[in-house]
Amino acid sequence: MSVQLYAFTCGFVTIPRAFMLDGEDGVITVPIPSYLIIHPKGRVLFDTGLHDAIQEDSLAHVGENLARYHAFQFHPGEEVGARLAAIEVAAEGVDIVINSHLHFDHCGGNAQLPNADILIQRREVEHARVVKNTHGYLLGDWDTGQRLRQVEGEHDVFGDGAVVCLPTYGHTPGHQSLRVRTELGGEFVLCGDACYLRESLEKLRLPGIIADKEAALAVFRRLREMQARGSTIMFGHDPDFWTTIPQAPVRLG
């Protein structure tokens, strides 16, 4: 069986445009993506979106500071567990969750995958433990009691080059992206927040909030090189780009 890749959007959030592109005015509504990878050796989710408690009371879940800058459009049936159920994939059957990083909009659905190990960069976990419930982290979203498989740097998930974690530090100190090689669609790079928008990559424009600007620019250059070699770059929160992406049950790759 070849590697299969599926994409979902799990709600939307409206935020200041300056979060996406430094110096911009106004707001932008962006998708919250998640991906399912089916490999002969297991089922993997890359990022899990928002916690379903946000559907009922976002202020109570995220707190006043985050609620001040985030307006959520996230409804029952859009959480990652429901997205999986809609294509007849049991949440209990997911083996591994790979989080790009531990901001609340990328790991909020982790607890919906009760049998999955969480594969994450060690330095991201260390940073999240220090900042606790600040800087976009919510301890209760990622510290769910599941087994943490902490890795350092590049990591080949199944040992065959098909699903590989790529360190893309910059957005956060331990951010990672995922390279997925498929027979149907070739090679995909699931960016997470390493590159929000197509414009970010085309113009090397950084977001307004970032942990390490130089590291992020180095990642942009690496992504450009991968794109030039034929990789499809899956921009993390680009609303225009995501209108073009087929979603499950249609295969992306």
N, C-alpha and C positions, 0 to 999 in steps of 0.2 A: 504494500500500500504506500502510495506517495504521501508526502507531507501536504496537509490541507490547511488553508488559512481562511478564516472568516472574520469579518469586521462588524462591530455594532456601534451605534451611538446610544449612550445611556443617559439621556437628558441633555439639557443645555444650561448655561449660566451666562448672565450678563455682567460684564466687568468693565472697568475703565480701559480704554484703548491703550493707554500708556503702560498698562501691565504687559501688553503684547509688543508694543513698539515704543521705544523711549521718545518722549517729547510729543506724542500724539494727544489730541483732545477727544472728548466725547466718550461713548461707550461702544462695546461690541458684544454680540451674543455668539458664543462659541459652543461647539459640541463637546461632549465628554465621551471619548472613545474607549473601547475595550476590544480585545482580539482573542479569538479562539484558534489555537493551533492543535491539530490532530496529527500526531506522529505515531508511527508503529509501536513505539515504546511508551506512549502516554499522551494524556490530554493536558494542555497548558493554556492558562489564561494570562495574557499580558495586560496588566492594569485592570482594575475592577470598578472604577467609577466612584459614584457617591454612595454614602450610607443611606439606606432606605428610610431612616428616621427623618431625613431632610424633607421627604414628601409630606409629612404631617406637621412638622414644626422646625423649620430650618434655623430660626433664631436659637431655639433651645439646644439644638445639636451643635451648631458651629460657633455660637457665641457672638457677642455684639461686635467685636472687632472685625471678624470675617463677614458677618452679615451686612456691615456697613458698605462693603464694596462688592458684594456678590448677591445677585438676584437670581433665584433658581427657577427653572422651568423643568420640573422633574416629577413625573406622575407615576402612579402604580402601573406596573407592567413594563416600566423602563429600567428598573434595576437589573443588575447583571444576571441574577438568578432567574428572573422572569425571561430575560432575553435568551438564555440558554434553554429554558423549558419550552419556549416557542419553537425551537428547532429540535426538540426531543433529545436534548442532551441534559442529563441529570447533573445538578450542581454537585451532588455527592460523588460523581464519577470524575471530577477534575482532579488530576494528580498533583499539579504544580501551579502555583500562582507566581508569576514574575512581576514584581512591581518595579516600574521605572524609578520611582522614588516614593517617599512616604507622605507627600502632601495629600490632604484629605480627599481631593477629587480623583486620586489615582489608586487609593487603597481602601476606600470606604466600603466596598463590597466584599472585602476579604473574608469576613465572617460568614458570608453566604456559601462559601466553599469549604465545608467543615473538614473534609478529608485531605485537603491540599497542603503540601509543604509550601512555605513562602520563601522564594529565592530572591535574595536582595544583596546589594553590595554592603560589605561589612561597615565601611565608612559612613554609609547612609544611616544604618541603624545606630551607630555611635552618635552621629549628629542629632538624630531624632530624639534620642534619649536625653541629650543635653538640653535641647530647646523645649521639649515637652509640648505643651499646648500653646505654642506661639509660632509665628512665622509660617503659617499655613499647615502646621502639623497638628493633628489631634491624636493624642496617645491612645484613646479608646478605639480609634478606627484601625490601627495597625497592630496594637499589642493585644491580640485576640486569643492567645494560647496555642496557636498552631506552631508547628515546628519551623523554626527559622533556619534556612540553609544560607549562611552568610558566605559570600564569595569575594574575592579580591581581583579586580581587573577583568580581563576577558575570560569568559567561561563557556565551554561547549556543553550544552545541557545534556545531550544524548550521546556525545562522543563520536558523532559522524559528520559534523559541520553543518547540519541542517538548521539547527536552532542555537544561536550563539549570542550570549550577552556581551555587549560592547560598552566599556566604560565611556561615558560621555559627560564627564563632570563639568560643572559650570552653573547650570540652573540651580542645583543644590550640590553640596560637597560630594555626594555619592550617587549621582544620577547615572542610570544606565539605559541604553537603547537595546533593541533586539533585532538581529539579522535573521531572517527566515528565508530559506531556499526551498522553492516549490517547483514541481515539474510543470504545473499549469501556467503560472505567471512569472516564473523566474525568481529573482531575488528581491526581497522587500526589506526595508529598514524601518522598523516601528520606532518612531523618534521619542515618544513620550513628550516631555517638555524641553528636550534638547533643541528643538526647532519648532516653534509654534506655527509659523505661517510660511507659505511659499515665498512671500516677499522678504521674509527674514533671510532666507538663503540666497535669493537672487541679489539682494542689495547689502548683505552682511549687516543687517540692522538688528541690534540687540534689543531685548525687552527692557522695560524700565526698572524691573526688580530682578536682581540676579546675584548669585553668590560670588561668582568669579568671572569677570568680563573676558579676560585673556583666555581662560580655559574654554569659555563658550565660543569665542571666535575660532579657536583651534578646532573645535568640534564642527562648526560651520564649514570650515575648509575641508575637513575630512569627509563630511557628507557630500560636498561638491565633488570630490574625487570619486566617491562611490557612485554618485549619480552619473558622472561622466563614463563610468565603466558599465552602466546599464542597470544599476539598482533603482528600484522605485522607492522614493522617499515618502513615507507616510507622515505628513505634517500633523503635529499633535493636536492643534485646536483651530485649524483653518476652516472657517465656515463655508467659503466658496469651494475649496478643495473637497470638502466632505459631501457636497451635493453631487459630486461625480463618482462617489465610491459605492459600489454595490454592497449591500449589507446582507447578512445571513437571513435566509438560508442560501443565498447565492454565494458561491465561492469567490473569494478575492484572488486566491492563488492555489 
